[in-house]
Structure formats: structure tokens, C-alpha cells
Amino acid sequence: MGFFDFLTEEIAIDLGTANTLIIHNDKVVVDSPSIVARDRMSGKIIAVGKEAAMMQGKTHENIKTIRPLKDGVIADFDASEKMINMFIKDIPALKKKWFTPSLRMVVCIPSGITEVEMRAVKESCERVNGKEVYLIHEPMAAAIGIGIDIMQPKGNMVIDIGGGTTEIAVIALGGIVCDKSVKIAGDVFTNDIVYFMRTQHNLYVGERTAEKIKIQIGAATEDLETPPEEMSVQGRDLLTGKPKQVQISYREIAKALDKSILRIEDAVMETLSQTPPELAADIYNTGIFLAGGGSMLRGLDKRLSQKTDLPVYIAEDPLRAVVRGTGICLKNLNRYRSILIK
């Protein structure tokens, strides 16, 4: 602990494809969509987060909405850096300070990430005044956030279904034994719904509408115990060009998402088949844990349970499990130093 430690602030960031969350002083202070709106003429960033999400799909040619992260990694370096910067400036405790403190950060990254992509995340953070930047793999952070003691010599399987990637990992002794990262997650589900509405109902809907359908009546299986009610969807008729409305039920969405969920199931089975026998025995006893926004899809836990013949549990606040785990790492840096990537 140095003399200048009072000038250093600690923050934990979950840089997600869909949402970015920041923890400061054990509280989630930022929870915003990872979207940036940029003025094409001046190149300036007009809005980030919720404001930019409102503009999505409703902009004119001078404004462009960008999602700086694609498949869990930084696709647009400049936009992501400005987005992180604006989010950090939004933290209430840092707003009051009359100088910018240097930051100690722990940031989440997908487990299938390359060295180059890792460096992009790191450099983005260093440019927004990050003095010490630590990286942690998402399934690791999710496991800590769910409340699993990862340092034990015991196998645990965690599936983190985010916006850009689904991370499947078997964790033991504070390390990832075998993992698989597939680029099928929330965004692919949304695109499946857009495609389904076009092919089955001749209705062209935007990304935001598809996202709304997914949250309101999205399902992974057709036999749900408490099915959601039908939903009316508005969009543009592809045949006449007029705006029109159709009624759709959760069964149709289950059909639309079927192929993508099959691929997630296959990835889970593949990871299980690579698991060492002693850890497989542990997983049989403890079951599989789900985290991330995608795990809230109705009936997904049931479907995975039927496929693997194992109990499947959803984290209590799946959207925040990863950032909570990152926050715990930040608080106990010395304990978790072995799992962080400096």
C-alpha cells in the first residue's frame, strides 16, 4: 500500500457484447447497453448506453449506432474506448472528484479470446487512466459470482450465455480444466427471430423488436409449465410494404431458436466428453450452473437437463453473476491473484 493509494479508485468491469456493468465500492453503479451513437459528419460520440439504445434502428443518415463489441471482443477500438471512458465518468463517486483518479481495474474477457484481442481490451482500459489492469476469464468470474468456491479440488461446470458468446467451462483448483467458447448466444437468438418473422410471417422486424419478442415470449422448448401469453408484433409487411401486426406464440419462437440451442447443447456435450473422469464424478453430484442473460430463456435449463441427465441450476441474478464475481476478485486481489491475467 503506497502513499498515493487514496488517489487510486478500484472498479470491476464486465465488458459485454450486449451490456456493460461496472462495480465500484461493492455496488453496481453502471448497467447500460453496450451501444454508442456517433455523428457521421463530425465523428463525435453523441450518446452511449441507454440513450444510444433508444436510437437504435431509428436514426437518420447522419447518426450511426454502433455496437463496439462483437462476439465478446472489441470490434471498434475507438468507439469502445470512448464508451468505457463515458461509463467511468458516469460513476457517481468519481463525478465529485475534481481530478481524474488512476484506476485499478479487473475486466472480464471470454475464455476463447486470442492474445491480440486481449491486448485490445487492455489498451482500451489503459487509455482511460487504468494504472493496474487485470483480466479474468468470464466463466471464472461467473463461478465466483454464483458463489462456488473455485479453489477447492472439486469440479464445477459453469455455462455463461451472454450476448455474443456462450462460455462453457469445467473449473477446479482455481483453473479452467476444459472449456469451449461458441459464438452462439443472445445476439444469434435475436437474429433467428428476425429471420423467422421474415420467412414465416412475411414481416420485417428490427433488432429491438426481436429482442423484445425474445424477452417476452422466448422459449427453448414447446412444453412449458407456465407458458407466456401470445404477443402482438408490429413491423413492415414484405409483400405490400405496409406496416402490419401479427400475433405470435412462444411455440413459434421455440421452433425459431431450436437450431441455435442444439448447437449450444452439442458444445456442452463436447465439453463433458473432454472432462477428466474424477471431475465428471463431481459434476454428476453438483450439477451444472447457468449464468448470463441467455440463461433466462424459458425452459432452457429443463432442456439442458434432459440432454445431459444432470441437474441444471440458474444463478439467482444471472445478468449480474459475472460482474459480481469480478467485484469479489477485485476486493480479494491477493487471494485470486493466481487466476487473474496481468
SULLIN-V955386 format. One record per backbone hydrogen bond with DSSP energy under -1.0 kcal/mol. CO is the residue of the C=O (numbers start at 1). NH is the residue of the N-H. Records with the same first field share a line. If there is no record, write none. Layout:
BEGIN
CO = NH + NH
END
This chain:
BEGIN
2 = 5
4 = 7
5 = 8
9 = 104
11 = 106
12 = 23
13 = 108
14 = 16 + 21
18 = 34
19 = 16
20 = 32
21 = 14
22 = 29 + 30
23 = 12
24 = 27
27 = 24
30 = 22
32 = 20
33 = 35
35 = 49
36 = 66
37 = 46 + 47
38 = 64
39 = 43
44 = 39
47 = 37
49 = 53
50 = 54
55 = 58
60 = 63
62 = 40
64 = 38
66 = 36
68 = 75 + 76
70 = 73
73 = 70
76 = 80
77 = 81
78 = 82
79 = 83
80 = 84
81 = 85
82 = 86
83 = 87
84 = 88
85 = 89
86 = 90
88 = 91
91 = 95
102 = 9
103 = 131 + 132
104 = 11
105 = 134
106 = 13
107 = 136
109 = 138
110 = 113
114 = 118
115 = 119
116 = 120
117 = 121
118 = 122
119 = 123
120 = 124
121 = 125
122 = 126
123 = 127
125 = 130
126 = 129
129 = 103
132 = 105
134 = 107
135 = 341
136 = 109
137 = 141
138 = 142
139 = 143
140 = 144
141 = 145
142 = 146
143 = 147 + 148
148 = 150
149 = 152
150 = 174
152 = 154 + 173
156 = 171
157 = 289
158 = 169
159 = 291
160 = 167
161 = 294
162 = 186
163 = 187
165 = 162
166 = 182
167 = 160
168 = 180
169 = 158
170 = 177
171 = 156
172 = 175
175 = 172
178 = 170
180 = 168
182 = 166
185 = 189
186 = 190
187 = 191
188 = 192
189 = 193
190 = 194
191 = 195
192 = 196
193 = 197
194 = 198
195 = 199
196 = 200
197 = 201 + 203
202 = 238
204 = 236
206 = 210
207 = 211
208 = 212
209 = 213
210 = 214
211 = 215
212 = 216
213 = 217
214 = 218
231 = 248
233 = 246
235 = 244
236 = 204
237 = 241
242 = 237
244 = 235
246 = 233
248 = 231
249 = 253
250 = 254
251 = 255
252 = 256
253 = 257
257 = 261
258 = 262
259 = 263
260 = 264
261 = 265
262 = 266
263 = 267
264 = 268
265 = 269
266 = 270
267 = 271
268 = 272
269 = 273
276 = 280
277 = 281
278 = 282
279 = 283
280 = 284
281 = 285
282 = 286
283 = 287
288 = 313
289 = 159
290 = 315
291 = 161
292 = 295
293 = 296
294 = 297
297 = 300
298 = 220
299 = 303
300 = 304
301 = 305
302 = 306
303 = 307
304 = 308
305 = 309
311 = 288
313 = 290
317 = 320
318 = 292
320 = 324
321 = 325
322 = 326
323 = 327
324 = 328
325 = 329
326 = 330
327 = 331
328 = 332
332 = 336
336 = 339
341 = 135
END
